[in-house]
Amino acid sequence: MKTITSILLSSHKINGNARKNIEALLNGADKVRTCHTSGSGRFTGNIDSHEATIDGLTKLGLKFKQGNDAPKGGKTGQWIALAEKVSMQ
């Protein structure tokens, strides 16, 4: 059974990590981190879905806050939170 969230996201062509981030926000998460590291050692890289998540939230017409709480302002400190709670009924 499809949820309202998945129907909304599929109708706006939002996929991948951005979709997971938006689903988490709509399901009640306070904030989501939009950049994660992958790999180990010299093969480490960042998986960044910040811009895609912002685009998706904008397409859905949701208001959001964004910030960075990393001590030196690195990418992995980026976060997005909804400005107001959304009730999905």
FENDA-V606786 format. One line per field, one symbol per residue. ss: DSSP state (H for helix, E for strand, - for the rest). phi: phi as a letter, one per 40 degrees, with the letter a starting at -180 (. if undefined). Layout:
ss: ???
phi: ???
This chain:
ss: ---HHHHHHHH----HHHHHHHHHHH-----EE-EEEE--HHH-EEEE-HHHHHHHHHH----EEEEE------HHHEEEEE-------
phi: .ccccccdcccbfbbgccccccccccchccabcbbbcbgagcbcabbbbcccccdcccccgccabbaabcdbgcccccabbccacbbbb
